[in-house]
Amino acid sequence: MTAVGRKSDISNFENGPVPRYEAVKQFIRSRIESGEWPAHHRIPSENDIVADLGVSRMTANRALRELASEGAITRVQGVGSFVAAHKGSTALLEVRNIADEIRERGHRHTSRINLLQEEHASPDVGDALGLATGARVFHSIIVHCENDVPIQIEDRFVNPSICPNYLGQDFRSMTPNAYLTLVAPITRTEQIVEAVSPKPWESKLLAIGRNEPCLMIRRRTWSDTANVTTARLLYPGTRYRLEGVSQ
């Protein structure tokens, strides 16, 4: 790990007009804005900041927390803190393949399959898909990553009468969106956007704190008159934004 810097570089820590945590933030921001620490660069840990800058752990923690909330850095639980790239975005008014969005930014898309199985529809899922409670449905939970950083949980239920081969697909090489678009072209979409707090298992999959706000899209799609799928898409608020343009 690269050292943070010399104490002489931050002499305003002792006698300056700003609080120490603000001085730490300014110091880190100066390294980012100068290009010394580029996007995705792993920044010093709390321990490094405490040791090299002579501040308390509380001060170091507050500085990093605030920089993360301001979008300057990304904190990945259990891994470290990194200089944030410009936030990725998804088009709110259209249904796009997240893998395509990531590749268009010049980044690498990977996915982790956490669940892929047949289930019996709950009342809510049955209602969303136009099926009876207890009817067969396919259920998948997939985490999509951009340069190995989790940016979306895709929690999806699929109508098996429309896509009977859904469970047999390799969703590490093709996203559900790409597959479903091929076998059941979308003719109608319903989307609802909310700000939510992640559930504990979602925080773990996204490697974020339990109090980090998230953006959530509830999406239903139809092909002709058939309801194909209902999905809940969850994004960490500090890593993603939604955009919409109406013509």
N, C-alpha and C positions, 0 to 999 in steps of 0.2 A: 504494500500500500504506500502510495506517495505521501510524504509528510504534508501537513496542511500548510505550513509556512513558518517563518520566524516570528517570534514575539515582537521583534522590532518593526515588523510590517504592520502591526496593529497597535501602535502605541496609544491610540485613542481609547483602548480598552480600559486603561487605568484612569485617565483624566478627561476623556472625551465627553461630549454633551449627550450622547445617545446611550441607552441601556446596553449592557454587554451582549444580550442576545441579538440586538439589532446590529451591533458591530460585527458579530459572527456572520449574520445574514449578508451584510454589505461586503464582507471579505469574500464569502463564497460567490456572491453575485458578480463581484469584480473579476474573479477567475473565469466565470462562465461567459461574461460579456466580452472579455478580452479574447476569448477563443482558446485560452490555455486549457480549459476543461470543456471539450466539445460535447455535443449530444451523445448520450449513452455512456459517457465517461463515468466510471465509478468514483464517487467522491469519498473523502475520508469518513470513517465511522465516528460515532460519538466518542469512542475511546481515543481515537486519533486527535479529535478536536480538543478534548479535555487535556490530553498530554501535551500537545504542541502549542495550544493557545492559552493554557493555564486558566481555563474557565471551569465552572462546575458542570456536572453531568446534566443538571436541570437546565442550565443555560444552553448547552449543546443540543439537548433534546428539543427545547422550545424552538431554537433556530431552525432545526431540520424540519420540525412539524409545520412551522409557518411557511417555510420555503415550499414544502410539498403542497400545502393548501393553496398557495399562490400559483402553483403550476410550474415553478422553476426547477424542481427536482421530482423524481419518482422514487418512492420507497417501496421495495419489494420485501415483504416479511420473510425473515430468515435468509435473505440474500444480501441486501445492502441498499444503498441510495445511489441514484444515477441522475446525471443531468438529463432533464426532460427534453425530448424532441418536441416540435410543434405538435399539439394535440391532434390525434387522428380524428376523423369525422365520418359520420355516416349520413346519407341522404334520407331525410325524414319522410319525404313525399314519394319515395320510390322504394322498391324492394331490390336491394343489391346484394351481391355475393360478397361477404366480408373478405374472403381471400383475394378477390379482385381489387377491393379498396386498398388493402395492405400492399399488394404488389405494385399498384399505381403510385404509391408513395416511395417505391424503391426498397421496400422492406420485405422480410421473409415471414410467410404465414405458416404456422404449424397448428395442429389441433390435438387435443387429448380427449379420448372417448371415456367418459365416466359411467355411462349407462346406455344400453341398447337392448331393449327387450319388449316382449308383448305383455300387456297388462289388461285388467278390466277397467273400463272407464268409470271414474268417479262421477257424481252428479254434475259437477262443474265442467269437467272435461267432456262428458257426454253432451251437455247442453251446448258447449262451444263448437262441437263438431257435428251437431245435429244427429247424435246417436243416442240410443237408450242407455241408461245407467247400467253398468255391468257388461256392455258390449266390448268386443275385442278392439284394442287400440295398440299402436306402436308408440313407444316412449324412448326418447334419446336425450341425454344430457352431454353436451360437448363444450369444452373450453377452447376458445380460439385465442391464439397468441400472436403477437407482433414482435419479431426479434426476441422470442422466448419470454416476453412479458405478457401475462394474461390480460386481455382487454374485453372479453365477452364470454358470458355463460349463455349458451343456447339450450333452453329447456323446452323441448318440442314434443307434441303429440300429433300422430299422423293417422288418418283414416285408412285402414288396411284395405278396404274395398276399392280405393282409388290407387293406392301404391302398394300392391301386395308383396313386392320384393324389397321393401325399404330396409328390413333388418339384414339383408344379405349384402348390403353395400359396404365398401371400404371408405369410411368417412375420414380417414387420414389422408387420402389422396383426392377426394372430391367432397365438397361440403354438402350438407343436406339441401341447402338452397339451390345449388347447381343441379343436383339430381332431381329434385322435385320440379324445377322449372322445365327440365327435359321431358319428364313423364306426364306432367299435369300442368301445362302452361297457365300462368295466373291470368285470370280475367277480372278479378275483383279482390280488393284488399281492405281490411279494417285495421286501424292502428290506434292505440291509446298510449300516450307517454305520461309517465309519472316519475317523480323524485321519491326514492325509497331508501330505507336502510337495509343493508344486506343481512340475510340470515347467517347464523354462525357457519354453516357448511358452505355458503356462498363466499363468505370472507376468506375461508381457507382455500377454496379453489382459485380465487382471484388474487391471493396473497396480499390482502389489504387488511387494515384495521377494522374492527367491528363497527366503529362509529363513522367510517368514511361514507359519505353520501354517494348514491349510485343513480344512474339513469336507467329506467326500465321501459321497454316497449312491449306491449301486449299486441300480438299480430295474428290475425286470422286471414287465410287466403282461400279463394275459391277457384275452381277451374270449370268453366261453364256454370252449371247450377250446383255442382257438388262442392261441399266444404272439404278441403283437402287437409288442412293442418291448422293447429293453433300453437303459438309459441310465445314464450316469455324470454326476452333478450335483456340481459343485465350487463351494464357497462360501469366500471369505476368512474366516478365523476371527475377525478383528477387526470384521467388518461384519455377521455373521449368527449366529443361534443356532437350534438345532432344539428343538422342544418336543413332548412327547408326554403324553397323558392317557389312562389306561385307565379304563373304566367298570366 
